[in-house]
Amino acid sequence: MTQVVLAAVLGLLFALGTFLVLRRDVVRVVWGVTVMSQAANVYLVTMGGLGGAVPIVGHGPPAGEVTDPLVQALVLTAIVIGFGTTAFALVLTFRLYEEQGTIDLADLGAEPPESGGEGGEP
């Protein structure tokens, strides 16, 4: 039952991330990429195993199967890197808004109007 719930949650997270990436707003695109990266992290943790004993060296043999700590360490690293990348992308988005006055991708991709004044190309 747990695998079905996790599969449904992962599907919803990837669907939400895809929906946000396809929006015209730059901030929603950034959050969509963040949601999809966190969904990938959850997927990796679930594939590493949810059950099992704690991987700590102690007295006596471990009781049952031991959870792989490498997957958890890699996902923790990915979370930290993802947080820094998201913060950087949001700062760039704010700078884009200050420079252009909009964060709409359609407006940013449009051709600037030709100026008929001086300083233009002949």
N, C-alpha and C positions, 0 to 999 in steps of 0.2 A: 504493500500500500504506500509506503514511503517513497518508493521509486516513482510511482505514478504521480504523486503530488509534486515531487521535485521536477519531474519532466514537464508537468503542466506549468509550474512556476517559471521554469527556464524558457519554455515556449512563449509565455506571456511577456517575460522580460525582453527576449529578442524581438518579439513583435512590437512592443512599445518603443524599443530603441530604433527599429527600422522605421516606424511611423514618425518618430521625431527627426530622424536624419533626412527624411523626405520633405520636411517643412521648408518654407522660404525664410524663416527667421534664423539668423546665425546662432543665437543663443540656444534655440531648440536643437539645432544640429549638434552643437557641442554637448548638450545634455544627452542627446541620443547616442552619441559615440560613447559617452561615459556609462550610460545604462547598459549598452551592449558589452562593454569591457568588463563591467561588474558581473553581468550574466555569464560571461566566459569564465570568470574567476569562480563563480558558484559551481559551474559545470566541472571545472578542474578539481575542486574540493570534493564534489560528490563522486567523481571517478577515482579519486584517491582512497575512498572508503570512509564511510561514516561511523561504522562500528569498529570495535577493537580496543585493545588495551592501550594505555598511555605509553609512548615510547621513551620511558625513562629507565636508565640502568639502576636497578635496586637490588635488594636481597632476594635471592631465589629466582626461579624462572618466571617469565611473564605468563599471566593467565590467559591462554587463548591466543588469538591472532593479534598482532601489533599493527597499529595504524602507521602508515608511511609518513614520516615527518617532512620529507623533502617536498612533497606537493604543497603542504601547508606553508613552508618557508618560501617557496616560489610564488605562491599566491599572495602572501603578505608583501613580498617585494613588488609584485605587480600592482597591488592596491596603492602602495606608497608612490610608485612611479605614475600611476594613473591620476592620483590626486594632484601631483605637481603639474602634470600635463594639462589637466582640466583647469587648474588655476591660471596657468600660462595662456591657454586658449581664451578664457574669459577676460583676461587683461587685454589680450589682443583685440577681442571683440569690443571692449570698451573704448580702446584707442581708435578702432575703426569707426565707431559711432561718433567720437569726437571729431574725426577728420571728415567723414562723409555725411554725417547727419542722419544716417539710416543704417539699419542692420538687415534690411530686406535684400535677399540675394538677387531678386529680379531688378531692383533699382541699382544695385551695385554693378551688375553685369551690363546695364544699358550704356549706350554710347553717350558721352557728354555732349551737350549742345555746342554747336559751332559758334564761336564768337565772331561777329563781323567787325570788330574793332581792330586797333593796331596791335601789332605783335604776333599776329597770326601768320600762317604760311601763305605765300603768294599764290 
